[in-house]
Amino acid sequence: MAQKVFGIDFGSDSTKIYRKGQGVVYNQKSVIAFKNHTKILAIGDEAFEMYGKTPESINVTFPIAHGVINSFANMLSLLNCMFLDLERVFGKFRGSEYYVAVPSDITEVEKKAFYDLVDGTLVRPKRIRLVEKPIADAIGAGVDIVKSQGTMVVNIGSETTEISIISLGGILFSKLLPIGGRTFNENIINMIRRKYNLLIGEKTAESLKLELANFSSKRDDSMNAFGRDLVTGLPRESLVTTELVNDAISESMQSIFENIRVILDRTPPEIAADVYHNGICLTGGSANLPGLSFLFSTNLGNNKVTVSDFGVMTVTNGLAKIMEDRYYDRYAVSLKQALAEDKFPL
């Protein structure tokens, strides 16, 4: 019988819920749609399908932005709806225990907001424990975080990139950047606007990124992109190439590389040497772009770079290991411990 213990990874793009002993029971977009600003019309993937196509009476919102809760009330409504949907399948969640993944490089207020969010739901949790995302990320990617050798983990998500150095089970450095997959989409939109006087939507930019981005191949693929001509105002299509998409994404990637260099410059020499020999582990949905590991190696001195097999599910996989294996249970702490120490125990 599955236990009433759940792990939650709140992402800017999607929310994943893992049930101990059973697996992932929820994985949908972190989106909610309201009609006339009050009535909940849709949540998750259904709400996301409405994005960019709604009349004025319907408002589609993303309650989590850049890794933190942007609208507490909207996210609470979204989470309550998620639980109600799940209860129809799995029964009542009331009195359950929750493991919640939170970014490391955020304020105490922002960290507490994740706790208050789960605590304020209709399911009335029995217990809530917090897990820092870089720790869950590393465990989920299969990194041995207990060893004395330092490892760098770079999670490139939807709206953020979290760069962390982990050694002896603790986080030495962690930096949360407002750069992610949606930033890459914006780069593509701006590049096409400048080059072709064509305005495309975010979903079109996402398709171009997934179909064309490739940093390991010299082959230049192409596909047509449809949008609005900024001169005539009429619908028009234009041919977009891999080279253009790569150039657009590279604008933001350079900022990530610069921050990694700054962190390595602040890292003790012994740990920096470990990172050089052990390499960098890339996680998150955007880490799966073809050839991204090659781009990292080229820009960071030919470091060994590996990409997690779990992609966007790496943090969730780490939460699962922490929940299922008592060896990792020490990395889940109460809110009081998290705020008092402002770090997680070694």
C-alpha positions in Angstrom: 0.0 0.0 0.0 1.4 3.4 -1.0 2.3 5.7 1.9 0.9 9.1 2.4 4.2 10.8 1.9 4.7 13.2 -1.1 7.5 15.1 -2.7 6.8 18.3 -4.5 9.0 20.1 -7.0 7.5 23.5 -7.8 9.0 24.6 -11.2 8.4 27.8 -13.1 7.3 25.6 -16.0 5.7 22.6 -14.3 4.9 21.1 -10.9 5.8 17.5 -10.2 4.4 15.5 -7.3 5.9 12.2 -6.3 4.2 9.7 -4.0 6.4 7.5 -1.9 6.1 3.9 -3.0 4.2 4.7 -6.1 6.1 7.2 -8.3 5.2 10.5 -10.0 1.4 11.0 -9.7 1.3 14.6 -11.1 3.4 16.4 -13.7 1.7 19.4 -15.4 2.3 23.0 -16.2 2.4 25.5 -13.3 -0.4 27.5 -14.9 -3.9 28.6 -13.9 -6.6 30.3 -16.0 -9.3 32.5 -14.5 -12.5 33.8 -16.0 -13.3 37.4 -15.0 -10.4 37.3 -12.6 -12.2 35.1 -10.0 -13.6 31.9 -11.5 -11.0 29.1 -12.0 -11.4 28.0 -15.6 -8.5 25.5 -16.0 -5.2 24.5 -14.5 -2.0 22.7 -15.7 -1.6 21.7 -19.3 -5.2 22.6 -20.2 -4.6 26.2 -19.0 -1.3 26.4 -20.8 -3.0 25.5 -24.1 -5.1 28.7 -23.7 -2.0 30.9 -23.2 -1.7 33.5 -25.9 -5.1 32.8 -27.4 -7.6 34.1 -24.8 -10.1 36.9 -24.9 -10.0 39.7 -22.4 -12.4 37.9 -20.0 -9.9 35.1 -19.5 -6.6 35.6 -17.7 -3.8 32.9 -17.9 -1.2 33.3 -15.2 2.1 31.7 -14.1 2.1 31.9 -10.3 5.8 30.9 -10.1 8.4 33.1 -11.7 12.1 32.8 -11.7 12.0 29.9 -9.3 10.0 31.7 -6.5 6.3 32.2 -5.8 5.2 35.2 -7.7 1.5 35.2 -6.7 0.8 33.3 -3.4 -3.0 33.4 -3.8 -2.9 32.1 -7.4 -0.4 29.4 -6.5 -2.5 28.3 -3.5 -5.6 28.1 -5.7 -3.6 26.1 -8.3 -2.2 23.7 -5.6 -5.6 23.1 -4.1 -7.0 22.2 -7.5 -4.1 19.8 -8.1 -4.8 18.1 -4.8 -8.6 17.9 -5.5 -7.8 16.3 -8.9 -5.5 13.8 -7.3 -7.9 12.9 -4.4 -10.4 11.7 -7.0 -7.9 9.1 -8.0 -5.9 8.3 -4.9 -8.3 9.2 -2.0 -7.9 11.8 0.7 -4.5 13.5 1.2 -5.3 15.0 4.6 -2.6 14.3 7.3 0.1 13.5 4.8 3.8 14.3 5.0 5.5 16.5 2.4 9.0 17.0 1.1 9.3 20.3 -0.7 12.3 21.3 -2.9 13.3 24.9 -2.6 16.1 26.9 -4.4 19.2 27.6 -2.3 19.9 31.2 -3.4 16.7 32.8 -2.2 15.7 34.9 0.8 14.2 33.4 4.0 10.9 35.0 3.2 10.8 33.3 -0.2 11.8 30.0 1.3 9.1 30.3 4.0 6.6 31.0 1.3 7.0 27.5 -0.1 6.4 26.1 3.4 3.3 28.3 4.0 1.9 27.4 0.6 1.8 23.7 1.3 0.8 24.3 4.9 -2.2 26.6 3.8 -3.8 24.0 1.5 -7.0 22.2 2.1 -5.2 18.9 2.7 -3.8 20.0 6.1 -0.4 18.5 6.1 0.9 16.5 9.1 4.5 17.4 8.5 6.4 19.5 6.0 10.2 19.2 5.4 12.3 21.3 3.0 15.1 20.0 0.7 17.4 22.4 -1.1 17.1 21.9 -4.8 20.9 21.7 -5.6 21.1 18.8 -3.1 18.0 17.0 -4.6 19.4 17.8 -8.1 22.8 16.3 -7.4 21.3 13.1 -5.8 18.8 12.8 -8.6 21.6 13.0 -11.2 23.6 10.2 -9.4 26.3 12.4 -8.0 28.0 11.1 -4.8 27.5 14.3 -2.7 29.0 12.8 0.4 32.6 12.4 -0.9 35.2 15.1 -0.2 35.7 16.0 -3.8 33.8 19.0 -5.1 31.3 18.8 -7.9 29.5 21.5 -9.8 25.9 21.1 -10.8 24.2 23.5 -13.2 20.4 23.3 -13.4 19.1 25.1 -16.5 15.4 25.3 -16.0 12.5 27.2 -17.6 13.2 30.6 -16.1 16.3 30.1 -13.9 19.8 28.6 -13.9 21.1 27.5 -10.6 24.8 27.0 -10.4 26.0 25.1 -7.3 29.2 23.6 -6.0 28.7 20.7 -3.6 31.2 18.9 -1.3 30.9 16.7 1.7 27.1 16.8 1.5 26.9 20.6 1.7 26.6 23.5 -0.7 29.7 25.6 -0.8 28.3 28.1 -3.4 25.0 28.5 -5.1 23.9 31.2 -7.5 20.4 31.5 -9.0 20.3 33.4 -12.3 17.1 34.7 -14.1 18.1 32.8 -17.2 16.4 29.7 -18.6 14.5 28.1 -21.5 12.1 31.0 -21.7 15.0 33.4 -21.8 16.3 31.5 -24.8 12.8 31.8 -26.4 12.9 35.6 -25.9 16.4 35.7 -27.5 15.0 33.9 -30.5 12.0 36.2 -30.8 14.2 39.3 -30.6 16.7 38.0 -33.1 14.0 37.2 -35.7 12.4 40.6 -35.0 15.7 42.4 -35.7 16.7 40.3 -38.7 13.4 39.8 -40.5 11.0 42.4 -39.0 8.8 39.5 -38.1 7.1 39.1 -34.7 6.6 35.5 -33.6 5.0 34.1 -30.5 6.6 32.3 -27.6 5.3 28.9 -28.6 6.7 29.4 -32.1 10.1 30.3 -30.6 9.9 27.2 -28.4 9.4 25.0 -31.4 12.3 26.7 -33.2 14.5 26.1 -30.2 13.6 22.4 -29.9 13.8 21.7 -33.7 16.8 23.7 -34.7 19.2 24.4 -31.7 22.3 22.2 -32.1 25.7 23.2 -30.8 27.6 20.1 -31.8 26.8 19.8 -35.5 27.9 22.1 -38.3 24.8 21.1 -40.3 22.5 24.1 -40.7 18.9 22.9 -40.6 16.0 25.3 -41.2 12.2 25.6 -40.8 9.5 28.1 -41.5 8.3 30.4 -38.8 5.0 32.2 -39.0 4.3 35.5 -37.4 3.2 39.1 -38.0 5.1 41.4 -40.3 6.1 44.5 -38.3 6.0 46.7 -41.4 2.7 45.7 -43.1 1.0 44.2 -40.0 0.0 41.1 -42.1 0.8 37.4 -41.4 4.0 36.2 -43.0 6.4 33.3 -42.8 10.2 33.4 -42.9 12.9 30.7 -43.1 14.8 30.4 -39.8 18.2 28.5 -39.6 20.1 26.6 -36.9 22.8 29.2 -37.1 20.3 32.0 -36.2 18.8 30.0 -33.3 22.3 29.1 -31.9 23.4 32.7 -32.1 20.3 33.9 -30.3 20.7 31.3 -27.4 24.4 32.0 -27.2 23.7 35.6 -26.0 22.3 34.3 -22.7 24.7 31.3 -22.5 27.6 33.7 -22.3 26.1 35.2 -19.1 25.9 31.7 -17.6 29.5 31.0 -18.4 30.6 34.3 -16.9 28.9 33.5 -13.7 30.4 30.1 -13.6 33.9 31.6 -14.0 33.1 34.1 -11.1 32.1 31.2 -8.8 35.1 29.1 -9.7 37.3 32.2 -9.1 35.9 32.4 -5.5 36.2 28.6 -4.9 39.1 27.3 -2.8 41.9 26.0 -5.1 41.5 22.4 -4.0 37.7 22.4 -4.7 38.3 24.2 -8.1 40.7 21.4 -9.0 38.1 18.8 -8.1 35.6 20.5 -10.3 38.1 20.5 -13.2 38.7 16.8 -12.8 35.2 15.7 -12.0 33.6 18.0 -14.5 30.2 19.7 -14.5 26.8 18.0 -14.3 24.1 19.6 -16.3 20.5 19.1 -15.3 17.1 20.6 -16.0 14.9 20.6 -19.1 17.0 23.1 -21.1 20.2 21.1 -20.5 19.0 18.6 -23.1 19.5 21.0 -26.0 21.7 19.1 -28.5 25.4 19.9 -28.1 25.0 22.0 -25.0 27.6 20.0 -23.2 30.0 20.7 -26.1 29.3 24.4 -25.8 30.1 24.3 -22.0 33.4 22.4 -22.6 34.4 24.9 -25.3 33.8 27.9 -23.2 35.0 26.6 -19.8 38.4 25.2 -20.7 37.5 21.8 -21.9 36.0 20.6 -18.6 34.4 17.3 -18.5 30.6 17.9 -18.9 27.9 15.3 -18.4 24.1 15.7 -18.9 21.6 14.1 -16.5 19.5 11.3 -18.0 16.5 12.5 -16.1 16.5 16.1 -17.5 13.6 18.1 -16.1 12.8 15.3 -13.7 16.2 15.3 -12.0 15.1 17.2 -8.9 12.0 15.0 -8.6 14.2 11.9 -8.9 16.4 13.3 -6.1 13.4 13.9 -3.9 12.3 10.3 -4.5 15.6 9.0 -3.3 15.6 11.2 -0.2 12.1 9.9 0.6 12.7 6.3 -0.1 16.3 5.9 1.3 17.0 6.7 5.0 20.6 7.4 4.1 19.5 10.6 2.3 16.8 11.5 4.8 19.1 13.9 6.7 18.9 16.3 3.8 15.3 17.1 4.5 14.8 19.5 7.4 12.1 21.5 9.1 11.4 25.1 8.3 12.9 26.1 11.7 16.1 24.3 11.0 16.3 25.7 7.5 15.8 29.3 8.6 18.0 29.1 11.7 21.0 27.7 9.9 20.3 29.2 6.5 21.9 26.1 5.1 21.4 22.3 5.3 23.4 20.0 7.6 26.5 18.2 6.5 
